[in-house]
Amino acid sequence: MLAYAVASAILIVIPGPSVLFTVGRALAYGRRTALLTVCGNVAGNYLVAACVALGLGSLVQRSAQVFLAVKLAGALYLIWLGVQAIRHRASLAEAFSASAPARGDGRAAREGFLVGVTNPKAFILFGAVLPQFVDRAAGHVPVQMLLLALVSVAIGLVSDSTWALAAGSLRAWFTRSPRRFAMVGGAGGLAMIGVGVSVAVTGQPH
């Protein structure tokens, strides 16, 4: 569980769709809207986890070949995401300058939910990384995946809430230098590539 928590944390804290959207809401509308966005996003992520666990979990339990295919496909996609994060690292600045009409509480949560259920990182985390940490021999793989997914959801809640709360305070510091956005994106891309390589070479289908 500790190893899975570390892998989850690396993927979650790297600025992706959820983080960028949350930060944009915080800077445009304030912390309350951003935190409601986080709650919606977390709910969306766990819905993805439940769908993956109930669908993919049974296949992973029955077939070592499926396990291997999912692992390699996920590893390659993680590496691709890392490369893209490095290539487009300057685009982080755009999220910090976002502005739009005011959002109500319900709308903020719904928009966060939509981002959560459509976030590619959620599908990779729950579909490719999470299966490496279940015990196929113990059975009940979907249940194991649902329980492990709670670890990711908790980390995501803390991480995104921290981004939301910090965004307003750090706005002036970030806007003074776009290069700081590039540094965040580049470091995140390298970390994601590292996770992809790790997934590819570890996790035995037993």
N, C-alpha and C positions, 0 to 999 in steps of 0.2 A: 504493500500500500504506500509506503514511503517513496519507493522508486516511481510509482505511478503519480504520486502527488508532485514530485519534482518535475517529471515530464509534462504534466498538465500545467504546472506553474509557468514553465518556459514558454509553452504555446499560448497560454492565456495572457500573460503580461506583455507579449509582443504586440505592438499596436496593429490591430486589424480592424475589420468593419465595426465590431462592437465598441472597441475603445475609441476609434475616431468619431463614431456617431455620438457616443456618450460625452466626449470632450466637446464636440460641437454644440450639443444641447446645453452643456454647462456654461460655455462662453456666451451663447446667444440668449439663454433664458434663465440661467441661474441654477443653483444647486438642487433645489426641490425638483425641478423638471428633470434634471440629469439623473437623480436618484430614482425617480419613478421610471425613467427609461431603463436604468439598470435592472430594476425589478422585473420589468417586462422582458428584457433580454434574457435574464436568467431562466424565466419560465419557458421561453422559446427554446433555449438550449436544452433544458431537461426533456422537453417534448421530443427533440431530435434524439436524445439519448434513449428515451423509451422506445421510439420507433426502431432505432438501430438495434437495440438489445433484443427486442421481441422478434425482429426479422432476421438480422444477421447472427444473433447469438446462437440460435439453434443450428444454423449451418456450420458455424465455427466449432460447435461441440461435436458434430458428427463427422467432419471432414478436415483432416490435416492439410489437404491440398487447398481447400478454401482458406484456411488459416494463413498459409504461405502466400497465396495470391493477394489476399487483403493486405498482408504486411508489406509486400513489395510495392503494390500499387500505392499504398499510403505513404511509404517512404519516398518514392519518386515524386509524389505530389508535394510532400513537405519540402523537398529540396527545390522543386520548381517555385513554390511560394516564397522560399527564402531568396532565391535569385531575383524574383520579381520585386520583393521588398527592397532589395539593394538597388535595383535598377530605377525604381520609382520612389526612392526615399524622400526626394524633395517634395512630393505631393502631400506629405503630412501637414505642411504649412497651410494648405487649402482648408483642411478641416478646422484649423484654429481661427480661421477668418470667416467661418460660416455665419450666416445670419438669415433669419426667416421670420414669418409672422408668429405671434405668441401661440403657445400650446397649452391646452387644458390638461389636467392631471390624467384623465382617462385616455386622451389622445396620446400623451407622452408614453404611457405604459403600452398602449397598442403598437405604437411605432417601434418601441424597444423590442416587443415580442416579435414583430415582423423581421427585424434585423437578426434576432436570435435564431429563428427557424430557417433563415436563408443564409446564415453565415457558413461559408465553406470550411472554416476552421473547426466548427462544431462537428461536421460530418467526418473530417479527418481524425479529430481527437477521439470521437466515440466509435467510429467505424474502423480505424486502422491502428491507432495507438492503444486504446483501451483493451482490445482483445488479447494483446500480448501479456496482460497482467492477470488473466483469469486462469484458473486451474481446470482444464478440460476434464481431467480424471475425476475431479470431485463432483462433476455434474452441475445441474442448475446454472448453466452458463448465463442465460438471460438475467437471472436474479443477481448473480455476481456482478454483471455489467451494470445493472440498475443501481446497485449499492455503491460500486466504485464511481459511478457517474456523479453521485452525491458529493464526492470529494472534489471533483472538478467544478461542480456548481458552486460549492462553498468558496473555493479559491477564486472563481470568476466573480462572485458577489463582492468579495473583499477587494479584489484587484480593480474592478470597474468602479466601485464606490470610491476607492482611493483616487483614481484618475478624475472622477467627477468632482470630488471635494478639492483636489489640488488645482484643477484647471483654472478656476477663477483667480486663485492666489498667484499662480505662476504666469498668468496671461501676459503681463507686461514684460517679464523676463524672456519668454519665448518670442514675442513679437519683435523684440529688439534684434534678434539674430535668426534668420531662417536656417542658417547652418546647423543650429541646434536640433531642428527637426530632422535634418539629414542624418545627423549622428545617431539619433534614436532609431530611425528606420534602418540604417545600415547595420547597427549592432543587433537589432532584432532579426534581420535577415540572416546574418551569420549564425545566430543561435538556432533559428529554425532549420537551417541546413544541417547543423550538428545533430539536432533531434532526428531528422530524416535519416542520416547515416546510421545513427544509433539504432533506430527502429529496424533498419535493413539488416544489421549484422547481429542483432540479439533477438531473444524471444523464441524459444524452441517449441514447436507444436507437439506437446506430449499428451 
